[in-house]
Amino acid sequence: MSLSRHISLRLVLCLPFLAGAQHQARPVTVEQLEQVLATVHDTSDAKAARQISYLELTERMSDARLASWKTRLPGAKSWNALLVVADLSSFLDPPAKEIPADAPPDLAEQQRIMSMVIDYLKTTIPKLPNFIAT
């Protein structure tokens, strides 16, 4: 299946969930969503899909977390509902726990990195083949 067809199929699958969730969407974090997903494991696929479709993430769900739920959900409907919820969160910020705590490099380190870039380009560019044809 081509990528555009796959995306179109997912959009078509999203429409019923978007229509129902538009008025009653409950904002949840990724951790809260995972708690809900843990409780729907023993329910029917349709009921699980309904419960998931009423949720709206307030932060981005990572692909790794999303993939970990594929085999743990009751069926295809609940998986598609989870895909919709995750897709709608794709432009949100990730959870605070997933953001690295490393500080950006200081000015001296930035200058050192840029000098390494300049040295690399000075030595590499002249060694590249000249493919210009006349």
Rosetta silent file (secondary structure, phi, psi, omega in degrees, C-alpha in Angstrom):
SEQUENCE: MSLSRHISLRLVLCLPFLAGAQHQARPVTVEQLEQVLATVHDTSDAKAARQISYLELTERMSDARLASWKTRLPGAKSWNALLVVADLSSFLDPPAKEIPADAPPDLAEQQRIMSMVIDYLKTTIPKLPNFIAT
SCORE:     score description
SCORE:     0.000 S_00000001
   1 L     0.000  131.854 -178.660    0.000    0.000    0.000 S_00000001
   2 L   -71.409  160.190 -177.485    1.432    3.376   -0.963 S_00000001
   3 H   -62.628  -43.582 -178.691    2.103    6.010    1.668 S_00000001
   4 H   -65.741  -36.273  178.109   -0.509    8.439    0.325 S_00000001
   5 H   -68.719  -37.897  178.707   -3.128    5.685    0.247 S_00000001
   6 H   -64.333  -43.216  178.788   -2.165    4.684    3.817 S_00000001
   7 H   -65.706  -42.195  178.503   -2.520    8.278    5.006 S_00000001
   8 H   -61.501  -41.801  178.746   -5.848    8.651    3.189 S_00000001
   9 H   -62.419  -42.651  179.014   -7.109    5.462    4.789 S_00000001
  10 H   -65.254  -36.923  178.093   -6.083    6.709    8.239 S_00000001
  11 H   -65.941  -40.610  177.625   -7.844   10.027    7.611 S_00000001
  12 H   -63.353  -39.519  178.180  -11.030    8.223    6.602 S_00000001
  13 H   -68.561  -27.134 -178.950  -10.781    6.130    9.754 S_00000001
  14 H   -72.422  -32.181 -170.409  -10.273    9.319   11.797 S_00000001
  15 H   -56.637  -47.316  179.165  -13.457   11.043   10.699 S_00000001
  16 H   -62.503  -36.526 -179.549  -15.964    9.077   12.803 S_00000001
  17 H   -70.745  -37.965  179.279  -13.779    9.447   15.881 S_00000001
  18 H   -65.958  -39.999 -179.838  -13.265   13.158   15.287 S_00000001
  19 H   -63.416  -43.185 -179.237  -16.991   13.745   14.915 S_00000001
  20 H   -75.221  -34.647 -175.380  -17.771   11.952   18.182 S_00000001
  21 H   -85.171   -9.582 -174.987  -14.826   13.317   20.134 S_00000001
  22 H   -61.423  -38.591 -175.719  -15.309   16.902   19.033 S_00000001
  23 H   -94.743  -25.107 -172.015  -17.801   17.723   21.793 S_00000001
  24 H  -121.015   20.779 -177.590  -16.751   15.372   24.562 S_00000001
  25 L   -64.708  131.812  178.575  -12.967   15.117   24.261 S_00000001
  26 E  -105.860  118.314 -179.759  -11.290   14.715   27.630 S_00000001
  27 E   -70.298  132.387  179.385   -7.726   16.107   27.747 S_00000001
  28 E  -139.946  155.449  172.795   -5.198   13.619   29.145 S_00000001
  29 L   -83.394  172.779  178.182   -1.424   13.293   29.383 S_00000001
  30 H   -62.516  -41.057  179.495    0.417   10.348   27.849 S_00000001
  31 H   -64.196  -40.855  178.190    0.694    8.698   31.275 S_00000001
  32 H   -65.616  -38.556  176.712   -3.032    9.107   31.895 S_00000001
  33 H   -61.765  -42.406 -179.962   -3.760    7.646   28.455 S_00000001
  34 H   -65.271  -32.863  175.329   -1.601    4.635   29.256 S_00000001
  35 H   -65.735  -40.755  176.826   -3.552    4.132   32.496 S_00000001
  36 H   -64.825  -43.008 -179.601   -6.790    4.153   30.496 S_00000001
  37 H   -62.380  -33.949  178.472   -5.305    1.736   27.952 S_00000001
  38 H   -66.646  -30.294 -179.104   -4.367   -0.646   30.755 S_00000001
  39 H   -83.046  -24.609 -177.628   -8.003   -0.752   31.887 S_00000001
  40 H   -85.510   -2.178 -176.997   -9.521   -1.332   28.427 S_00000001
  41 H   -58.257  -35.517 -176.134   -7.442   -4.443   27.817 S_00000001
  42 H   -94.835    4.084 -179.099  -10.197   -6.740   29.129 S_00000001
  43 L   -95.990  175.533  178.115  -13.125   -4.983   27.406 S_00000001
  44 L   -70.430  159.355 -178.022  -14.574   -5.506   23.944 S_00000001
  45 H   -62.463  -44.461 -178.555  -12.828   -3.937   20.985 S_00000001
  46 H   -64.484  -42.851  179.601  -15.727   -1.598   20.175 S_00000001
  47 H   -65.887  -41.419  177.796  -16.062   -0.400   23.788 S_00000001
  48 H   -62.138  -42.951  179.528  -12.308    0.150   24.055 S_00000001
  49 H   -61.892  -40.575  178.299  -12.333    2.124   20.779 S_00000001
  50 H   -63.137  -45.532  179.901  -15.175    4.295   22.093 S_00000001
  51 H   -62.117  -43.598 -178.891  -13.337    5.008   25.346 S_00000001
  52 H   -66.859  -38.483 -175.452  -10.099    5.874   23.537 S_00000001
  53 H   -67.576  -18.723  178.469  -11.848    8.086   20.971 S_00000001
  54 L   -86.483    4.626 -178.385  -13.154   10.393   23.721 S_00000001
  55 E  -103.250  150.050  176.038   -9.601   11.241   24.799 S_00000001
  56 E  -136.756  122.600 -178.434   -7.381   14.046   23.551 S_00000001
  57 E   -72.588  143.653  176.157   -3.683   14.133   24.363 S_00000001
  58 L  -100.383   -2.395  177.483   -2.163   17.302   25.799 S_00000001
  59 L  -146.888  161.417 -174.876    1.356   16.161   24.835 S_00000001
  60 L   -72.626  137.439  174.314    2.902   14.175   21.993 S_00000001
  61 L   -93.366  129.466 -178.555    2.910   10.387   22.145 S_00000001
  62 L   -73.475  155.329  178.578    6.207    8.906   20.960 S_00000001
  63 H   -62.270  -35.513 -179.585    6.281    6.281   18.208 S_00000001
  64 H   -65.008  -44.282  178.049    7.927    3.811   20.583 S_00000001
  65 H   -64.817  -41.130  179.881    5.125    4.120   23.146 S_00000001
  66 H   -61.648  -46.611 -178.848    2.514    3.867   20.418 S_00000001
  67 H   -63.373  -31.875 -178.325    4.078    0.719   18.966 S_00000001
  68 H   -67.371  -19.388 -178.401    4.230   -0.913   22.392 S_00000001
  69 L   -92.378   -9.465 -174.210    0.412   -0.829   22.603 S_00000001
  70 L   -57.140  -44.834 -176.722   -0.326   -2.488   19.247 S_00000001
  71 L   -87.338  -10.787 -176.299   -0.402   -6.040   20.591 S_00000001
  72 L   -96.036   -5.499  178.790   -1.901   -5.154   23.969 S_00000001
  73 L   -89.296  156.998 -175.138   -5.173   -3.658   22.702 S_00000001
  74 L   -64.115  -28.657 -178.101   -8.297   -5.824   22.193 S_00000001
  75 L  -175.770 -166.024 -174.200   -8.478   -5.411   18.411 S_00000001
  76 H   -69.137  -36.983 -178.907   -8.273   -3.326   15.248 S_00000001
  77 H   -64.240  -45.450 -179.875  -10.930   -0.760   16.204 S_00000001
  78 H   -67.687  -35.468  176.953   -9.204    0.185   19.443 S_00000001
  79 H   -63.871  -44.138  179.011   -5.834    0.279   17.647 S_00000001
  80 H   -64.733  -37.928  177.036   -7.247    2.635   15.001 S_00000001
  81 H   -63.394  -41.555  178.056   -8.771    4.843   17.717 S_00000001
  82 H   -65.361  -38.541  176.767   -5.380    5.005   19.439 S_00000001
  83 H   -60.535  -41.393  179.656   -3.712    5.885   16.124 S_00000001
  84 H   -62.696  -48.462 -179.474   -6.139    8.772   15.688 S_00000001
  85 H   -60.630  -43.726 -179.611   -5.465   10.099   19.196 S_00000001
  86 H   -67.210  -41.354  179.954   -1.692    9.752   18.697 S_00000001
  87 H   -63.451  -38.721  179.882   -1.785   11.342   15.226 S_00000001
  88 H   -68.415  -17.937  179.293   -3.709   14.343   16.528 S_00000001
  89 L   -95.034    2.266 -170.537   -0.979   14.880   19.124 S_00000001
  90 L   -63.664  -22.474 -179.357    1.896   14.790   16.648 S_00000001
  91 L  -100.294    5.975  178.103    2.447   18.576   16.660 S_00000001
  92 L   -86.443  166.211  175.723    2.361   18.935   20.448 S_00000001
  93 L   -71.186  148.136  176.393    5.399   19.092   22.718 S_00000001
  94 L   -70.352  165.376  175.974    6.645   15.769   24.080 S_00000001
  95 L   -58.406  149.801 -177.315    6.180   14.938   27.760 S_00000001
  96 H   -57.843  -32.762 -179.921    8.593   16.774   30.054 S_00000001
  97 H   -66.122  -26.237 -177.313   10.238   13.467   31.022 S_00000001
  98 H   -89.895   -5.950  178.838   11.222   12.849   27.380 S_00000001
  99 L   -87.392  124.607 -179.034   12.914   16.232   26.878 S_00000001
 100 L   -60.603  142.051 -178.977   16.672   15.982   27.505 S_00000001
 101 L   -88.701    1.440 -179.317   17.892   17.981   30.474 S_00000001
 102 L   -65.963  135.504  176.514   21.232   18.788   28.819 S_00000001
 103 L   -78.260  151.864  176.648   21.979   22.479   28.582 S_00000001
 104 L   -65.058  155.587 -179.346   22.976   23.892   25.189 S_00000001
 105 L   -62.436  147.087  177.732   26.736   24.263   24.674 S_00000001
 106 L   -73.698  175.574 -175.033   28.306   27.460   25.959 S_00000001
 107 H   -59.639  -41.444 -179.474   29.851   30.011   23.583 S_00000001
 108 H   -63.516  -41.250  179.397   33.360   28.500   23.760 S_00000001
 109 H   -68.206  -39.768  176.916   32.028   25.027   22.901 S_00000001
 110 H   -61.244  -41.948  178.860   29.936   26.419   20.039 S_00000001
 111 H   -65.424  -38.804  178.183   33.030   28.148   18.631 S_00000001
 112 H   -63.693  -42.797  179.457   35.035   24.913   18.934 S_00000001
 113 H   -63.485  -44.274 -179.475   32.318   22.981   17.077 S_00000001
 114 H   -66.491  -35.158  177.606   32.165   25.587   14.305 S_00000001
 115 H   -67.650  -34.409  176.032   35.951   25.572   13.898 S_00000001
 116 H   -66.227  -37.163  177.595   35.807   21.776   13.512 S_00000001
 117 H   -64.252  -45.488 -179.594   33.142   22.221   10.817 S_00000001
 118 H   -62.934  -44.246  178.105   35.296   24.754    8.974 S_00000001
 119 H   -61.411  -42.227  179.425   38.362   22.503    9.153 S_00000001
 120 H   -61.333  -47.381 -179.247   36.344   19.559    7.865 S_00000001
 121 H   -64.992  -38.341  179.100   35.013   21.557    4.924 S_00000001
 122 H   -62.916  -35.468 -177.840   38.462   22.963    4.077 S_00000001
 123 H   -89.329  -27.440 -174.811   39.924   19.461    3.863 S_00000001
 124 H   -87.985  -46.036 -175.598   36.964   17.612    2.349 S_00000001
 125 H   -56.250  -45.492  179.883   35.633   19.935   -0.364 S_00000001
 126 H   -64.705  -21.817 -178.778   38.922   20.067   -2.333 S_00000001
 127 H   -85.900  -10.810 -179.346   39.076   16.243   -2.342 S_00000001
 128 L   -71.434  145.343  178.920   35.619   15.812   -3.888 S_00000001
 129 L   -68.274  150.904  179.387   35.570   14.853   -7.584 S_00000001
 130 L   -97.794  105.112 -176.641   34.744   17.518  -10.141 S_00000001
 131 L   -99.546   18.678 -179.534   31.782   16.221  -12.167 S_00000001
 132 L   -74.727  127.904  179.319   31.175   19.374  -14.207 S_00000001
 133 L  -110.309  144.059  178.177   30.825   18.512  -17.897 S_00000001
 134 L  -109.122    0.000    0.000   31.236   20.931  -20.748 S_00000001
